[in-house]
């Protein structure tokens, strides 16, 4: 897929993978819009992006997403790529007294937020000559982590939905991509025992390359091997996941 002259919206674009994607894509795109809840992060982030704009939006709130849509329709009518990157996770033990509360937040952000955005923006994207939706999932969607049980579940739900959405969009102008990064060097990863974390810039570069090569599932770094291992020796894949995501 060509990225030149595209208008791109990235959720969770104020930091991490989202911001790195914005930096890279802005060198080719016509315009890159980042959105998120923290305006200070967005202001700082957009200062590092060529041809960048920001919009404050909490994707777990319907009104915010509807306002975002109206803003995009009015000011950026050529939008053709939506990157559902916004996500969060909590590391905890199974007897955490706030498990349900944390799980609800993860599901609202990581899974339901993406569905809300897609359903609102899909009619808009379907009117473009070439468009795409990109979801950032996780290897924990394949083999859940005992330290991140509900985060794993939210990403598994997103992965399943992505597979269905790709089938739903067959024969249309909208391509569906799933990017599966390894553990990335973020605040969440810092609470875990993972030693070999991948930097967000390298992950973003791999995602962009995968989109350009029209890879429906973009397996990044060691994730390619994990997919094979999970297929043939799932028990070993599960042990590896838990070894690298255990709490410190």
C-alpha positions as a printed NumPy array, in Angstrom:
array([[  0.   ,   0.   ,   0.   ],
       [  1.292,   3.433,  -0.906],
       [  1.524,   5.91 ,   1.966],
       [  2.443,   8.969,  -0.053],
       [ -0.032,  11.846,   0.213],
       [ -2.286,   9.923,   2.617],
       [ -4.049,  11.579,   5.563],
       [ -3.589,   9.393,   8.65 ],
       [ -5.212,   9.331,  12.106],
       [ -3.329,   7.647,  14.966],
       [ -4.959,   7.047,  18.351],
       [ -2.686,   7.042,  21.381],
       [ -0.331,   9.169,  19.321],
       [  1.17 ,  11.258,  22.1  ],
       [  3.911,   8.786,  23.007],
       [  5.369,   5.339,  22.389],
       [  4.624,   3.432,  19.19 ],
       [  1.926,   5.91 ,  18.172],
       [  4.242,   8.902,  18.25 ],
       [  7.055,   7.032,  16.482],
       [  4.614,   5.966,  13.766],
       [  3.534,   9.582,  13.375],
       [  7.136,  10.757,  12.988],
       [  7.913,   8.181,  10.305],
       [  4.627,   8.44 ,   8.415],
       [  4.687,  12.231,   8.353],
       [  7.71 ,  12.089,   6.026],
       [  5.494,  10.498,   3.342],
       [  1.937,  11.404,   4.252],
       [ -0.011,  14.526,   3.378],
       [ -1.075,  14.955,   7.018],
       [ -0.787,  12.964,  10.252],
       [ -3.292,  13.582,  13.057],
       [ -2.549,  12.203,  16.509],
       [ -5.183,  11.942,  19.195],
       [ -5.251,  10.984,  22.853],
       [ -6.472,  12.072,  26.28 ],
       [ -3.422,  14.017,  27.456],
       [ -3.219,  17.385,  25.686],
       [  0.228,  18.191,  27.056],
       [  1.616,  14.954,  25.593],
       [ -0.081,  15.673,  22.283],
       [  1.297,  19.225,  22.137],
       [  4.809,  17.963,  22.809],
       [  4.417,  15.102,  20.35 ],
       [  3.038,  17.156,  17.484],
       [  6.018,  19.513,  17.738],
       [  8.162,  16.561,  16.591],
       [  5.976,  15.692,  13.6  ],
       [  6.197,  17.131,  10.114],
       [  2.751,  18.117,   8.794],
       [  1.218,  17.074,  12.114],
       [ -1.986,  18.021,  13.945],
       [ -3.47 ,  16.879,  17.233],
       [ -6.998,  16.414,  18.556],
       [ -7.827,  15.657,  22.194],
       [-10.066,  12.59 ,  22.356],
       [-10.827,   9.856,  24.872],
       [-11.746,   6.869,  22.7  ],
       [-13.708,   5.276,  25.55 ],
       [-16.24 ,   8.138,  25.396],
       [-18.771,   8.108,  22.582],
       [-19.186,  11.904,  22.512],
       [-15.426,  12.4  ,  22.156],
       [-15.294,   9.98 ,  19.231],
       [-18.3  ,  11.576,  17.527],
       [-16.685,  15.007,  17.959],
       [-13.45 ,  13.586,  16.555],
       [-15.326,  12.296,  13.518],
       [-17.001,  15.651,  12.867],
       [-13.636,  17.407,  13.183],
       [-12.001,  14.993,  10.728],
       [-14.906,  15.18 ,   8.245],
       [-14.777,  18.979,   8.256],
       [-11.035,  19.619,   8.351],
       [ -9.394,  16.457,   6.994],
       [-11.83 ,  14.997,   4.418],
       [ -9.083,  13.006,   2.681],
       [ -8.503,  10.772,   5.744],
       [ -7.808,   7.262,   4.464],
       [ -5.811,   5.454,   7.188],
       [ -6.945,   4.85 ,  10.775],
       [ -4.373,   3.37 ,  13.144],
       [ -5.974,   2.036,  16.334],
       [ -2.918,   2.205,  18.542],
       [ -4.364,   3.461,  21.852],
       [ -3.946,   0.871,  24.567],
       [ -3.101,   0.305,  28.193],
       [ -2.492,  -2.587,  30.526],
       [ -2.154,  -3.453,  34.206],
       [  0.21 ,  -6.027,  35.639],
       [ -1.199,  -7.73 ,  38.728],
       [ -1.924, -11.012,  40.445],
       [ -5.214, -12.865,  40.022],
       [ -6.425, -11.95 ,  43.534],
       [ -6.071,  -8.199,  42.954],
       [ -9.149,  -6.562,  44.581],
       [ -9.465,  -4.169,  41.612],
       [ -9.247,  -6.859,  38.925],
       [-12.722,  -6.197,  37.489],
       [-12.209,  -2.434,  37.448],
       [ -8.849,  -2.733,  35.705],
       [-10.136,  -5.332,  33.254],
       [-13.031,  -3.041,  32.325],
       [-10.661,  -0.157,  31.577],
       [ -8.429,  -2.396,  29.447],
       [-11.344,  -3.798,  27.478],
       [-12.914,  -0.375,  26.925],
       [ -9.628,   1.029,  25.612],
       [ -7.901,  -1.869,  23.869],
       [-10.908,  -3.564,  22.296],
       [-14.213,  -1.689,  22.434],
       [-12.56 ,   1.649,  21.671],
       [-11.252,   0.271,  18.378],
       [-14.666,  -1.107,  17.442],
       [-16.338,   2.246,  18.193],
       [-13.843,   4.138,  16.031],
       [-14.113,   1.647,  13.174],
       [-17.902,   1.646,  13.068],
       [-18.014,   5.45 ,  13.069],
       [-15.203,   5.949,  10.536],
       [-15.783,   2.982,   8.195],
       [-18.46 ,   4.68 ,   6.028],
       [-16.011,   7.575,   5.624],
       [-13.078,   5.297,   4.735],
       [-15.138,   3.247,   2.284],
       [-15.595,   6.39 ,   0.181],
       [-11.83 ,   6.684,  -0.376],
       [-10.097,   5.114,  -3.379],
       [ -7.638,   3.322,  -1.093],
       [ -7.915,   3.075,   2.689],
       [ -6.758,   1.025,   5.657],
       [ -7.367,   0.241,   9.307],
       [ -4.411,  -0.881,  11.401],
       [ -4.71 ,  -2.635,  14.773],
       [ -1.816,  -3.055,  17.193],
       [ -2.306,  -6.382,  18.962],
       [  0.163,  -8.431,  21.013],
       [  1.808, -11.861,  21.244],
       [ -0.206, -12.186,  24.457],
       [ -3.222, -12.637,  22.188],
       [ -1.669, -15.995,  21.259],
       [ -0.472, -17.089,  24.687],
       [ -1.772, -15.151,  27.714],
       [  0.514, -13.819,  30.4  ],
       [ -0.2  , -14.728,  34.034],
       [  0.98 , -11.247,  35.056],
       [ -1.208,  -9.515,  32.451],
       [ -4.294, -11.753,  32.296],
       [ -6.972,  -9.244,  31.346],
       [ -4.671,  -7.242,  29.078],
       [ -3.984, -10.534,  27.274],
       [ -7.728, -11.141,  27.008],
       [ -8.378,  -7.674,  25.56 ],
       [ -5.705,  -8.177,  22.9  ],
       [ -7.015, -11.665,  22.091],
       [-10.459, -10.125,  21.58 ],
       [ -8.975,  -7.448,  19.323],
       [ -7.108, -10.064,  17.291],
       [-10.243, -12.158,  16.798],
       [-12.251,  -9.091,  15.787],
       [ -9.492,  -8.026,  13.364],
       [ -9.659, -11.389,  11.593],
       [-13.436, -11.018,  11.234],
       [-13.151,  -7.403,  10.064],
       [-10.639,  -8.38 ,   7.37 ],
       [-13.146, -10.894,   6.029],
       [-15.942,  -8.306,   6.229],
       [-13.891,  -5.809,   4.183],
       [-13.024,  -8.232,   1.371],
       [-13.897,  -6.718,  -1.989],
       [-13.844,  -3.153,  -0.653],
       [-11.214,  -0.416,  -0.814],
       [-10.355,  -0.809,   2.899],
       [ -7.427,  -3.052,   3.849],
       [ -7.157,  -4.437,   7.384],
       [ -3.738,  -4.81 ,   9.007],
       [ -2.744,  -6.379,  12.315],
       [  0.665,  -5.483,  13.759],
       [  2.066,  -7.846,  16.417],
       [  5.095,  -6.328,  18.176],
       [  7.246,  -8.013,  20.827],
       [  7.517,  -6.466,  24.299],
       [  8.176,  -2.772,  23.688],
       [ 10.177,  -0.488,  25.956],
       [  7.273,   1.3  ,  27.678],
       [  6.206,   2.106,  31.23 ],
       [  4.188,  -1.136,  31.414],
       [  7.139,  -3.21 ,  30.243],
       [  9.263,  -1.526,  32.899],
       [  7.202,  -3.244,  35.614],
       [  7.977,  -6.652,  34.149],
       [ 11.102,  -8.795,  34.182],
       [ 11.677,  -8.526,  30.436],
       [ 15.317,  -7.897,  29.536],
       [ 15.23 ,  -7.682,  25.739],
       [ 12.609,  -5.04 ,  25.046],
       [ 12.352,  -3.6  ,  21.531],
       [ 12.44 ,   0.166,  21.128],
       [  9.31 ,   1.894,  19.821],
       [ 11.117,   3.409,  16.823],
       [ 12.164,  -0.005,  15.479],
       [  8.632,  -1.332,  15.994],
       [  7.132,   1.642,  14.149],
       [  9.525,   1.176,  11.218],
       [  8.534,  -2.496,  10.947],
       [  4.832,  -1.605,  10.989],
       [  5.241,   0.961,   8.218],
       [  7.221,  -1.502,   6.108],
       [  4.558,  -4.168,   6.636],
       [  1.79 ,  -1.801,   5.501],
       [  3.783,  -0.842,   2.424],
       [  4.224,  -4.534,   1.584],
       [  0.515,  -5.273,   2.157],
       [  1.143,  -7.853,   4.878],
       [ -2.196,  -8.542,   6.6  ],
       [ -0.422,  -9.718,   9.773],
       [  2.805,  -7.851,  10.501],
       [  4.942, -10.057,  12.746],
       [  7.778,  -8.04 ,  14.227],
       [ 11.165,  -9.382,  15.348],
       [ 11.041, -12.592,  17.386],
       [  7.258, -12.728,  17.013],
       [  7.713, -14.558,  13.692],
       [  9.328, -17.452,  15.58 ],
       [  6.704, -17.294,  18.345],
       [  3.895, -17.797,  15.831],
       [  5.576, -20.956,  14.542],
       [  6.306, -22.193,  18.051],
       [  2.753, -21.544,  19.2  ],
       [  1.452, -23.596,  16.285],
       [  3.601, -26.66 ,  16.877],
       [  4.585, -26.506,  20.58 ],
       [  1.997, -24.234,  22.254],
       [  3.02 , -25.237,  25.768],
       [  6.558, -23.994,  25.185],
       [  5.28 , -20.75 ,  23.662],
       [  3.173, -20.233,  26.79 ],
       [  6.182, -20.767,  29.077],
       [  8.282, -18.318,  27.093],
       [  5.56 , -15.658,  27.274],
       [  5.3  , -16.032,  31.035],
       [  9.07 , -16.003,  31.486],
       [  9.419, -12.677,  29.686],
       [  6.361, -10.996,  31.246],
       [  6.655, -12.024,  34.873],
       [  6.503,  -9.3  ,  37.483],
       [  9.792,  -8.153,  38.943]])
